[in-house]
């Protein structure tokens, strides 16, 4: 991740962007990593068919999860994933419909 081009956004903007992206892209989500670009911190990046500059950041995983949009589906990391990848939250039909449901 490139800290220079990253745009740290609010939870409210994340919800709005997720709804917009869900209407256009078949598959999208928030990829959560640790130590990139800030050592010790957690970062979630909105990803469609490629990474976007939009990120959420927090010092703890719980604090980061609290910022994620509602209506996401959780996927934990897999053995083949890079060690800094923590989890992925995929956009679901609830996000597409603008419904609020916790992920």
C-alpha angles and dihedrals in degrees: 000000000000112000091197094062097034118110111206107212138188126257089250093055090045090057092049094046091048092054091049093047092047091058092054106033128057093211126027139140151150115276113206119207135170128227096012118142095341116047111238094010131105122235129190117198125196107235130188120159084327136013117282126211091245115110140166118209136194140157094238134039092235091053091050093048089053088061096050118105119261122254098046128141116227126228120179124216120281128221092254093053121104112270094246093056108101104175146320127235112202124208111246137196088271090063090046090053092045092242121151114233126143118249 
